[in-house]
Amino acid sequence: MASAASAQLLSTFYDTSCPDALSTIRRVVTAAVRSEPRMGASLVRLHFHDCFVDGCDGSVLLADTGSFVGEQGAAPNAGSIRGMNVIDNAKTQVEAVCKQTVSCADILAVAARDSVIALGGPSWTVPLGRRDSTTASKTNAENDLPPPSSDLQGLTTKFSNKGLSVTDMVALSGAHTIGQSQCKNFRDRIYNDTNIDTAFATSLKANCPQPTGSSDSSLAPLDRTSPNAFDNAYYSNLLSQKGLLHSDQVLFNGGSTDNTVRSFASNPAAFGSAFATAMVNMGNIAPKTGTQGQIRLSCSKMSGSNEEEEPDKTWMTEGPAYVSAAFSFSFSFFFSFSFFSFSCFFFSVV
C-alpha cells in the first residue's frame, strides 16, 4: 500500500512552514460544500481517483494541453470528474499565505477529509508532505480504477493491488452514502440485475431509459435515504437490495463481505472508525516525498524547473520517522440521525 516514501509523511509537516494552510483549506472547502453539498462527494472521489492512479500525487488535477495528455479524459473521469475549481481556489488562497510550499496533492487529501466533516462524517488526522507529480497516465487511470460493473473479486483485486484490505474496500465504498451517479453507470443494474428491490429499480427507470445513449448523464443519488449526509445509510440500503451500482450490491450478495456490511449497517461508530482508517491508508499510497516531484504553483499544470522556481525546503523532510496518524473522530453525527447520510463507490460519484 504505502511506499517507503510514505514513512516521511507527518501530520505536522506544515506547522512551521505554513501554519495557516489547513485552516485556509477548510474555509474554502466548507464554503463550497455549504453552497453545493454534492461537491463534498466530488472532492472525496477526486482524492480517490488521484491515489488509485500512480499514488496520491495530484496527477488527476493536471489538465490536458496541446502537448500533454493527462487523466481527466480517461473513461472513469471524462464527463464526471468535478471539484478541480475548489482545489484551485484553495491553492490560490494557500499561495497567498505561503508561496510554493503546500502541494496540490496535500490540498486534495485535506479537502477530502474536510468534505466528509462538512457533511456530518468523522474526522481524522491527515499525514502530510506529499509532493506533486510531473506526469500523469490516462492508460493507468483506465486500468486501475474499478468500474461500476465490477464483481466482488474484481473489486478485491483492484484494492489489494493498492495495498488496501477488504475491510478498507468495504469502508471506502461507504463514501457512496453521498453523491450521485450517472444513468450509464447503473442502467444495466436496474434493467438486468436480479438482486435489486423491484420498486427501487422501477423508480429509477423513468429518468434512465433502457436504450444506450438515452439520458446517459441523468443523475440519481447513490443513497436516497440521506443523499447529503455522511452516515451509514449506504449499508442499510445494501441490506434491502437498494444499492445503486452493481459494484455496490456485490458487497452484500451472499459473499465474504456480507458480515462487514451488516456490522457497518448496525454500528455507525464502527463504520466511521473504519472509514477514517481506510482514508489514511489510501492517502499513503505511493506518495512522492523529499525531492521527488515538485510543488506546483497551479494545480492544473506543472511548474517549470524545480531548481528555478522552488525554494529549498529539504529540511522539511527531516525529523522523526512517520508516526501513525492519531485519529480524532467526530462521532457527534453518529448519535443524531439528522446529521446522517452516506453513499457509494468513488469511481461513479459525480
Backbone torsions as a table, in degrees:
resi	resn	phi	psi	omega
1	MET	NA	-70.6	-176.7
2	ALA	-94.1	130.6	176.2
3	SER	-73.7	173.1	178.3
4	ALA	-58.7	-29.8	-178.5
5	ALA	-62.6	-28.3	-177.0
6	SER	-67.0	-17.3	177.3
7	ALA	-64.4	-14.9	-179.0
8	GLN	-93.2	-2.9	178.4
9	LEU	-75.2	135.3	-178.2
10	LEU	-136.2	137.0	178.2
11	SER	-65.3	-21.5	-177.9
12	THR	-97.4	13.5	-170.2
13	PHE	-53.3	-39.4	-175.7
14	TYR	-102.5	9.6	-175.9
15	ASP	-56.9	-36.0	179.7
16	THR	-97.1	-44.1	-173.5
17	SER	-76.4	-28.0	179.8
18	CYS	-156.4	71.8	-173.7
19	PRO	-62.8	-20.1	-179.0
20	ASP	-96.5	5.7	-174.4
21	ALA	-60.7	-51.8	-173.9
22	LEU	-67.9	-38.4	178.5
23	SER	-68.3	-33.0	177.5
24	THR	-66.7	-44.5	178.8
25	ILE	-62.6	-43.6	-177.5
26	ARG	-62.5	-40.1	179.0
27	ARG	-60.2	-44.5	-179.3
28	VAL	-64.4	-46.9	-176.8
29	VAL	-67.3	-44.6	-179.5
30	THR	-59.9	-42.1	178.7
31	ALA	-65.2	-40.7	-178.8
32	ALA	-65.9	-41.9	-178.8
33	VAL	-72.7	-35.6	176.4
34	ARG	-62.9	-38.4	-179.8
35	SER	-71.8	-36.7	-178.5
36	GLU	-146.3	96.2	-177.2
37	PRO	-53.5	-33.4	179.4
38	ARG	-57.8	-26.6	-178.4
39	MET	-61.9	-29.0	178.4
40	GLY	-58.7	-46.7	178.4
41	ALA	-64.0	-38.5	-178.7
42	SER	-63.3	-38.1	-179.2
43	LEU	-73.2	-37.0	175.2
44	VAL	-63.6	-44.3	179.0
45	ARG	-62.6	-39.4	-179.9
46	LEU	-60.8	-41.6	177.5
47	HIS	-64.9	-43.0	177.3
48	PHE	-59.1	-46.8	-178.0
49	HIS	-69.8	-24.8	174.0
50	ASP	-71.6	-53.1	-173.2
51	CYS	-66.2	-34.3	-176.4
52	PHE	-76.8	-7.4	179.6
53	VAL	-118.4	97.0	177.7
54	ASP	62.6	25.5	173.5
55	GLY	92.3	169.4	-176.6
56	CYS	-81.8	85.4	-172.7
57	ASP	-134.2	14.4	178.4
58	GLY	71.9	12.4	-177.3
59	SER	-64.9	-30.8	-178.6
60	VAL	-66.3	-18.7	-177.5
61	LEU	-82.4	-14.0	-177.2
62	LEU	-73.3	124.4	-179.9
63	ALA	-83.9	150.1	175.8
64	ASP	-65.9	148.1	172.8
65	THR	-132.0	-177.3	178.8
66	GLY	-63.8	-23.3	-177.2
67	SER	-119.2	7.4	-176.5
68	PHE	-140.9	130.3	176.2
69	VAL	-113.3	116.9	-178.6
70	GLY	-101.0	-152.9	-173.9
71	GLU	-97.5	-12.1	-173.6
72	GLN	-68.7	-21.5	178.1
73	GLY	-93.4	1.2	177.7
74	ALA	-66.9	152.8	-175.2
75	ALA	-51.5	-42.8	-178.9
76	PRO	-70.1	-14.5	-175.5
77	ASN	-109.8	-32.8	-172.9
78	ALA	-59.7	126.4	176.9
79	GLY	76.3	3.9	-177.6
80	SER	-137.3	-26.4	-177.4
81	ILE	-69.9	136.8	-175.4
82	ARG	-143.3	169.5	173.5
83	GLY	99.5	-5.4	-179.5
84	MET	-61.1	-32.9	179.4
85	ASN	-65.2	-34.7	178.3
86	VAL	-68.8	-42.3	177.9
87	ILE	-64.2	-40.2	177.6
88	ASP	-61.6	-41.2	179.1
89	ASN	-63.7	-44.6	178.6
90	ALA	-62.8	-41.7	-180.0
91	LYS	-62.2	-44.1	179.5
92	THR	-59.0	-44.1	-178.3
93	GLN	-71.9	-34.4	176.1
94	VAL	-68.9	-39.4	178.5
95	GLU	-61.2	-31.1	-179.2
96	ALA	-66.7	-24.5	179.9
97	VAL	-106.3	-22.2	-178.5
98	CYS	-147.3	101.0	-175.1
99	LYS	-67.2	122.9	174.4
100	GLN	42.7	54.7	-178.3
101	THR	-121.4	-40.8	-175.4
102	VAL	-101.4	126.9	-176.7
103	SER	-75.8	156.6	175.1
104	CYS	-66.5	-34.7	178.5
105	ALA	-61.6	-41.4	177.6
106	ASP	-69.8	-39.3	177.5
107	ILE	-59.2	-41.9	-179.7
108	LEU	-66.3	-41.1	179.4
109	ALA	-63.6	-42.1	179.1
110	VAL	-69.8	-39.3	179.8
111	ALA	-62.2	-37.1	178.0
112	ALA	-63.5	-44.7	178.4
113	ARG	-62.4	-46.4	-177.8
114	ASP	-66.5	-28.4	175.9
115	SER	-65.6	-43.7	179.7
116	VAL	-63.2	-43.6	178.5
117	ILE	-61.0	-43.5	-177.2
118	ALA	-62.3	-23.7	-179.2
119	LEU	-102.4	14.7	173.5
120	GLY	93.5	9.6	-177.8
121	GLY	-91.5	-174.6	-176.4
122	PRO	-73.8	161.4	174.2
123	SER	-108.1	161.1	173.4
124	TRP	-154.3	161.3	177.8
125	THR	-85.2	126.2	-176.9
126	VAL	-94.4	115.5	172.3
127	PRO	-64.3	140.4	-172.1
128	LEU	-128.7	167.0	-179.7
129	GLY	120.8	9.0	176.0
130	ARG	-67.3	151.5	173.0
131	ARG	-117.2	164.4	-173.4
132	ASP	-89.6	145.4	179.2
133	SER	-72.2	160.9	173.2
134	THR	-113.4	17.1	178.6
135	THR	-155.8	174.1	177.2
136	ALA	-153.7	164.3	-177.5
137	SER	-138.4	107.0	175.2
138	LYS	-63.2	-38.5	-179.8
139	THR	-62.2	-45.9	-179.8
140	ASN	-67.3	-32.5	176.6
141	ALA	-63.9	-38.0	-178.8
142	GLU	-76.1	-24.2	-178.3
143	ASN	-94.0	-31.4	-169.5
144	ASP	-95.5	-24.8	-178.7
145	LEU	-83.2	129.8	-177.6
146	PRO	-72.6	130.0	179.9
147	PRO	-77.8	161.2	-179.3
148	PRO	-68.3	-8.6	177.3
149	SER	-91.9	3.2	-174.7
150	SER	-60.9	143.2	169.6
151	ASP	-91.3	177.8	-174.2
152	LEU	-62.7	-42.3	179.7
153	GLN	-64.9	-39.8	178.5
154	GLY	-62.7	-43.1	177.6
155	LEU	-62.9	-46.9	-178.1
156	THR	-58.6	-41.5	179.9
157	THR	-66.3	-44.2	-179.7
158	LYS	-60.7	-42.9	-178.9
159	PHE	-73.4	-39.2	178.1
160	SER	-62.1	-37.1	178.4
161	ASN	-60.2	-23.4	179.0
162	LYS	-99.7	8.2	178.2
163	GLY	81.1	17.3	-178.1
164	LEU	-101.5	141.2	-177.8
165	SER	-80.0	171.3	177.0
166	VAL	-64.4	-38.5	177.1
167	THR	-63.5	-41.1	174.6
168	ASP	-57.1	-44.3	-177.6
169	MET	-61.3	-47.5	-178.4
170	VAL	-66.8	-38.4	179.7
171	ALA	-67.9	-45.4	-179.8
172	LEU	-65.4	-31.6	176.2
173	SER	-61.5	-26.2	178.7
174	GLY	-64.3	-11.5	173.1
175	ALA	-62.5	-14.0	176.1
176	HIS	-76.7	13.4	171.7
177	THR	-80.2	-8.9	174.6
178	ILE	-129.3	161.9	174.8
179	GLY	92.5	-179.8	-177.1
180	GLN	-135.9	163.3	178.2
181	SER	-132.9	154.3	-178.5
182	GLN	-83.6	149.1	-179.7
183	CYS	-49.2	-40.7	-177.3
184	LYS	-61.3	-21.1	-179.6
185	ASN	-85.2	-21.0	-178.8
186	PHE	-123.7	4.5	-178.9
187	ARG	-58.3	-50.2	-176.9
188	ASP	-61.4	-34.8	-179.9
189	ARG	-65.5	-48.1	-173.2
190	ILE	-74.1	-18.1	179.4
191	TYR	-102.5	-22.9	-171.8
192	ASN	-123.9	-26.1	-179.5
193	ASP	-71.0	148.4	178.1
194	THR	-101.7	-19.1	-179.2
195	ASN	-91.0	54.3	-178.1
196	ILE	-139.7	137.8	176.9
197	ASP	-59.4	127.1	-173.4
198	THR	-60.2	-46.3	-179.0
199	ALA	-65.2	-37.6	177.8
200	PHE	-62.4	-46.9	179.4
201	ALA	-62.3	-44.3	-179.1
202	THR	-60.9	-39.9	-177.5
203	SER	-66.0	-22.1	-178.2
204	LEU	-89.8	-17.8	-172.4
205	LYS	-72.2	-26.3	-178.2
206	ALA	-61.3	-38.1	-179.2
207	ASN	-100.8	6.7	179.1
208	CYS	-142.6	76.3	-179.0
209	PRO	-60.2	156.1	-175.2
210	GLN	-68.8	-37.7	-178.4
211	PRO	-60.9	130.6	178.0
212	THR	-60.9	134.5	-178.7
213	GLY	99.7	-16.4	178.8
214	SER	-88.1	113.9	177.2
215	SER	56.9	37.2	-178.8
216	ASP	-55.3	-34.1	-174.8
217	SER	-95.9	4.2	176.9
218	SER	-60.4	140.4	-173.2
219	LEU	-103.8	149.0	171.2
220	ALA	-138.9	144.1	179.6
221	PRO	-69.1	140.5	177.8
222	LEU	-69.1	-27.2	176.9
223	ASP	-131.8	102.8	-178.3
224	ARG	-69.0	-26.6	-174.5
225	THR	-64.2	-48.3	-177.5
226	SER	-148.6	71.9	-170.1
227	PRO	-64.7	-20.9	-178.4
228	ASN	-113.9	17.9	178.2
229	ALA	-124.4	135.3	179.5
230	PHE	-87.9	99.8	-178.4
231	ASP	-141.8	-166.2	-178.1
232	ASN	-100.8	15.9	-178.5
233	ALA	-61.2	-26.7	178.0
234	TYR	-53.0	-43.7	-176.3
235	TYR	-72.8	-35.5	174.4
236	SER	-63.1	-37.1	176.5
237	ASN	-61.1	-40.1	-179.9
238	LEU	-65.0	-38.2	178.5
239	LEU	-61.7	-27.5	-179.5
240	SER	-97.9	12.1	-178.1
241	GLN	58.4	39.9	179.2
242	LYS	-117.5	31.0	171.9
243	GLY	-72.0	131.7	-175.3
244	LEU	-70.3	-40.3	-176.1
245	LEU	-101.0	151.9	173.8
246	HIS	-56.4	-42.1	-178.1
247	SER	-70.4	-16.2	171.5
248	ASP	-76.5	-53.8	-171.9
249	GLN	-67.3	-25.3	179.5
250	VAL	-63.9	-17.1	177.8
251	LEU	-71.4	-20.5	175.8
252	PHE	-135.0	87.0	-175.7
253	ASN	-155.8	40.0	179.2
254	GLY	81.3	16.4	-176.8
255	GLY	-109.3	-166.6	-171.9
256	SER	-71.2	-14.9	-178.3
257	THR	-99.0	1.5	-177.5
258	ASP	-56.6	-44.9	-176.5
259	ASN	-66.6	-34.2	177.7
260	THR	-67.1	-40.4	177.1
261	VAL	-62.1	-45.1	178.9
262	ARG	-59.7	-42.5	-179.5
263	SER	-61.8	-46.9	-178.8
264	PHE	-68.5	-31.7	179.2
265	ALA	-68.7	-32.9	-175.7
266	SER	-96.1	-14.4	-174.0
267	ASN	-134.9	89.2	-177.7
268	PRO	-60.7	-31.7	179.0
269	ALA	-66.4	-39.4	177.9
270	ALA	-64.0	-41.7	176.9
271	PHE	-63.0	-47.3	-178.5
272	GLY	-59.2	-42.7	179.4
273	SER	-65.2	-44.9	180.0
274	ALA	-65.8	-37.6	179.6
275	PHE	-65.5	-45.2	179.6
276	ALA	-60.7	-44.5	178.1
277	THR	-61.1	-44.2	-178.4
278	ALA	-65.4	-36.7	178.7
279	MET	-66.2	-38.0	175.5
280	VAL	-66.2	-43.9	178.5
281	ASN	-60.1	-44.4	178.5
282	MET	-64.0	-39.6	180.0
283	GLY	-66.9	-13.2	178.5
284	ASN	-93.4	5.1	-179.3
285	ILE	-70.7	112.5	171.1
286	ALA	40.2	54.4	176.8
287	PRO	-72.6	152.1	171.1
288	LYS	-90.7	132.1	-177.7
289	THR	-138.0	177.1	176.7
290	GLY	64.4	-116.9	-179.9
291	THR	-104.4	7.3	177.0
292	GLN	-72.9	150.7	176.0
293	GLY	59.6	-145.4	-176.3
294	GLN	-156.6	174.7	169.7
295	ILE	-109.3	109.5	-176.5
296	ARG	-71.0	149.7	171.8
297	LEU	-82.7	-33.8	176.9
298	SER	-129.1	131.4	-173.6
299	CYS	-68.0	-21.9	-175.9
300	SER	-87.8	-5.7	-179.6
301	LYS	-148.0	151.0	179.2
302	MET	-70.3	144.4	173.8
303	SER	-77.2	169.4	177.2
304	GLY	-73.8	-148.4	-178.5
305	SER	-58.4	129.4	176.3
306	ASN	-58.9	-40.9	-177.1
307	GLU	-63.8	-34.9	-178.3
308	GLU	-79.2	-33.7	-168.8
309	GLU	-107.2	-21.9	-173.5
310	GLU	-101.6	134.3	170.7
311	PRO	-68.9	157.6	-179.7
312	ASP	-75.8	114.2	178.5
313	LYS	-126.4	30.0	-178.2
314	THR	-62.9	-25.8	177.7
315	TRP	-60.6	-23.3	-175.6
316	MET	-70.9	-15.6	-179.7
317	THR	-92.2	-4.1	-179.5
318	GLU	-84.8	163.3	176.6
319	GLY	122.7	-166.4	-175.5
320	PRO	-66.6	156.0	177.6
321	ALA	-63.4	160.3	-177.8
322	TYR	-55.3	129.6	176.1
323	VAL	-102.6	130.9	-178.3
324	SER	-50.4	135.9	-176.9
325	ALA	-60.1	134.8	175.3
326	ALA	-88.4	118.7	-175.1
327	PHE	-83.7	132.5	173.8
328	SER	-117.9	98.3	-172.4
329	PHE	-85.1	138.6	174.2
330	SER	-94.8	91.9	-174.1
331	PHE	-93.5	4.8	-179.6
332	SER	-59.3	-33.9	-178.7
333	PHE	-68.0	-22.8	-178.1
334	PHE	-71.0	-20.2	-176.4
335	PHE	-100.2	1.8	179.4
336	SER	-138.8	104.4	-176.0
337	PHE	-65.9	-7.5	177.4
338	SER	-73.0	-18.4	178.9
339	PHE	-103.0	13.2	-167.0
340	PHE	-100.8	135.8	172.6
341	SER	170.2	118.1	-172.4
342	PHE	-131.6	156.5	175.0
343	SER	-160.7	156.7	151.8
344	CYS	51.6	-173.3	-178.3
345	PHE	-93.8	131.1	-170.9
346	PHE	-53.1	-36.2	-172.8
347	PHE	-67.6	-17.4	-177.6
348	SER	-120.0	5.4	174.3
349	VAL	-76.0	141.3	178.6
350	VAL	-132.0	NA	NA
